[in-house]
Amino acid sequence: MTASRPGQSGRKRDLGPPCYYLSSVTNPPAGSDPTSPPTRRALHRNVWATSGTSFLTDVSSEMLLNVLPLFMSNVLGVRVWAVGVVEGLAEATASVLKLYSGWLSDRWGTRKWPAVAGYAISALSKPFYYVASTWGAVAAIRWGDRVGKGVRTAPRDALLADSTPPRRRGLAFGLHRAADTAGAVIGIGVSIWIVQQVQGEGVLLEAETFRKLVLWSLVPALLGVAVLAVAARDVNARGGGQGNGGVGRGVDQGSAAAGSRPRLRLRGLGRGFAAFVACSVIFELGNSADAFLVLRAQERGLSVAGILWLLLAFNAVYALVSTPAGSLADRVPRKRLVAAAWGLYAFVYLGFALADTVVHVTVLYLLYGCYHGLVAGAAKALVADLVPAMQRGTAYGGYAAAVGLATLPASLLAGVLWEGVFAWNGLGPAAPFLFGAAMAALAAALLLATVPRGRVSP
């Protein structure tokens, strides 16, 4: 789920921040468009700043995310359905905030500082886990963490798009996603080491282990906020106004600057964008929380330690695939790459429905990592292609909100299909995966049929 202070009148016109280059070249001339392609292969400093922050934040988050349900269940004695409700409501809250944060970043003409604020909210919520002793306290802390994610995601993605020429956005978003996922790999690895040091091969998570993880997680979380605050710069989106790096206070009349509150109304952002969001929502209705994959893995015979190592391998594959897949999205039609990723997802979920052994689950989890690597950069780059530059913050917020709001009913439906509700016993563990495969296949077909190739908007 990056902004900066609004431009201030009376200051000199921003001559454009420097870029960091992948090969040895000089900075672009002063006064040049920061998103125009340089003479040689380059990525803007904001790509590296946001990627570094996401890396550090995910190191911190993954140290806690995978053990938090175990803490609630093993230490606090919370039932599994309550864990699902807490996660679903937290994600829904984050989704609504993504809509508003994107709109505000468009209106204020700033991307960096709303994103910094979001990362700071998440980082500052983590110390409270150390003293949490009830599931209500954990729910409140988790909610605060998701508030931070909701605040930061759309402005950060808009900053990435604003800082990258159209033909390089797939690479930029892919690199960012790779850094994010590499952080997850490190975070899971550190959590495995700490668990083994504190409690050895114990089956149930101990309170002392969890609190040790909380303390360790604070360091990368706070470093991530510092990196973004110091290294990122706002840039002028094409057609934007003037100011100290503002995205443009004189936003076009059709954008959020007009003063109207954001809504999940997609027509103002173009029919192609509305069609893509509709297809994404259809897909998300079958994309239940990954907790169901963990439960399926355990049901098929994996131990808790085995699941953690499998998650480590999943994130490693995810990280390795993200950047080359993002680069591929710059060379082939992005909607076709997204459709192909959704097709792979349908195959993986069909496999989870039919899986019989640990080997099956392991192979499917690795393929699931490939899916995530393929879709992450391509989908966000496609959003940038389908909307005007000055409405990207609103578009990313609306896209994240629509998709995120679908995750709660998706997870609830998956739970009902798996184990039923009231007197009904459900259809069994394979049912939610069969449903997810069908929805993904439908969404991929509709995407190819209804979403335009996408104008590459500057």
Rosetta blueprint (number, residue, H / E / L):
1 M L
2 T L
3 A E
4 S L
5 R L
6 P L
7 G L
8 Q L
9 S L
10 G L
11 R L
12 K L
13 R L
14 D L
15 L L
16 G L
17 P L
18 P L
19 C E
20 Y E
21 Y E
22 L L
23 S L
24 S L
25 V L
26 T L
27 N L
28 P L
29 P L
30 A L
31 G L
32 S L
33 D L
34 P L
35 T L
36 S L
37 P L
38 P L
39 T L
40 R L
41 R L
42 A E
43 L E
44 H E
45 R H
46 N H
47 V H
48 W H
49 A H
50 T H
51 S H
52 G H
53 T H
54 S H
55 F H
56 L H
57 T H
58 D H
59 V H
60 S H
61 S H
62 E H
63 M H
64 L H
65 L H
66 N L
67 V L
68 L H
69 P H
70 L H
71 F H
72 M H
73 S H
74 N H
75 V H
76 L L
77 G L
78 V L
79 R L
80 V H
81 W H
82 A H
83 V H
84 G H
85 V H
86 V H
87 E H
88 G H
89 L H
90 A H
91 E H
92 A H
93 T H
94 A H
95 S H
96 V H
97 L H
98 K H
99 L H
100 Y H
101 S H
102 G H
103 W H
104 L H
105 S H
106 D H
107 R H
108 W H
109 G L
110 T L
111 R L
112 K H
113 W H
114 P H
115 A H
116 V H
117 A H
118 G H
119 Y H
120 A H
121 I H
122 S H
123 A H
124 L H
125 S H
126 K H
127 P H
128 F H
129 Y H
130 Y H
131 V H
132 A L
133 S L
134 T L
135 W H
136 G H
137 A H
138 V H
139 A H
140 A H
141 I H
142 R H
143 W H
144 G H
145 D H
146 R H
147 V H
148 G H
149 K H
150 G H
151 V H
152 R H
153 T H
154 A H
155 P H
156 R H
157 D H
158 A H
159 L H
160 L H
161 A H
162 D H
163 S L
164 T L
165 P L
166 P H
167 R H
168 R H
169 R H
170 G H
171 L H
172 A H
173 F H
174 G H
175 L H
176 H H
177 R H
178 A H
179 A H
180 D H
181 T H
182 A H
183 G H
184 A H
185 V H
186 I H
187 G H
188 I H
189 G H
190 V H
191 S H
192 I H
193 W H
194 I H
195 V H
196 Q H
197 Q H
198 V H
199 Q H
200 G L
201 E L
202 G L
203 V L
204 L L
205 L L
206 E L
207 A H
208 E H
209 T H
210 F H
211 R H
212 K H
213 L H
214 V H
215 L H
216 W H
217 S H
218 L H
219 V H
220 P H
221 A H
222 L H
223 L H
224 G H
225 V H
226 A H
227 V H
228 L H
229 A H
230 V H
231 A H
232 A L
233 R L
234 D L
235 V L
236 N L
237 A L
238 R L
239 G L
240 G L
241 G L
242 Q L
243 G L
244 N L
245 G L
246 G L
247 V L
248 G L
249 R L
250 G L
251 V L
252 D L
253 Q L
254 G L
255 S L
256 A H
257 A H
258 A H
259 G L
260 S L
261 R L
262 P L
263 R L
264 L L
265 R L
266 L L
267 R H
268 G H
269 L H
270 G L
271 R H
272 G H
273 F H
274 A H
275 A H
276 F H
277 V H
278 A H
279 C H
280 S H
281 V H
282 I H
283 F H
284 E H
285 L H
286 G L
287 N L
288 S L
289 A L
290 D L
291 A H
292 F H
293 L H
294 V H
295 L H
296 R H
297 A H
298 Q H
299 E H
300 R L
301 G L
302 L L
303 S L
304 V H
305 A H
306 G H
307 I H
308 L H
309 W H
310 L H
311 L H
312 L H
313 A H
314 F H
315 N H
316 A H
317 V H
318 Y H
319 A H
320 L H
321 V H
322 S H
323 T H
324 P H
325 A H
326 G H
327 S H
328 L H
329 A L
330 D L
331 R L
332 V L
333 P L
334 R H
335 K H
336 R H
337 L H
338 V H
339 A H
340 A H
341 A H
342 W H
343 G H
344 L H
345 Y H
346 A H
347 F H
348 V H
349 Y H
350 L H
351 G H
352 F H
353 A H
354 L H
355 A L
356 D L
357 T L
358 V H
359 V H
360 H H
361 V H
362 T H
363 V H
364 L H
365 Y H
366 L H
367 L H
368 Y H
369 G H
370 C H
371 Y H
372 H H
373 G H
374 L H
375 V H
376 A H
377 G H
378 A H
379 A H
380 K H
381 A H
382 L H
383 V H
384 A H
385 D H
386 L H
387 V L
388 P L
389 A H
390 M H
391 Q H
392 R H
393 G H
394 T H
395 A H
396 Y H
397 G H
398 G H
399 Y H
400 A H
401 A H
402 A H
403 V H
404 G H
405 L H
406 A L
407 T H
408 L H
409 P H
410 A H
411 S H
412 L H
413 L H
414 A H
415 G H
416 V H
417 L H
418 W H
419 E H
420 G L
421 V L
422 F L
423 A L
424 W L
425 N L
426 G L
427 L L
428 G L
429 P L
430 A L
431 A H
432 P H
433 F H
434 L H
435 F H
436 G H
437 A H
438 A H
439 M H
440 A H
441 A H
442 L H
443 A H
444 A H
445 A H
446 L H
447 L H
448 L H
449 A H
450 T H
451 V L
452 P L
453 R L
454 G L
455 R L
456 V L
457 S L
458 P L
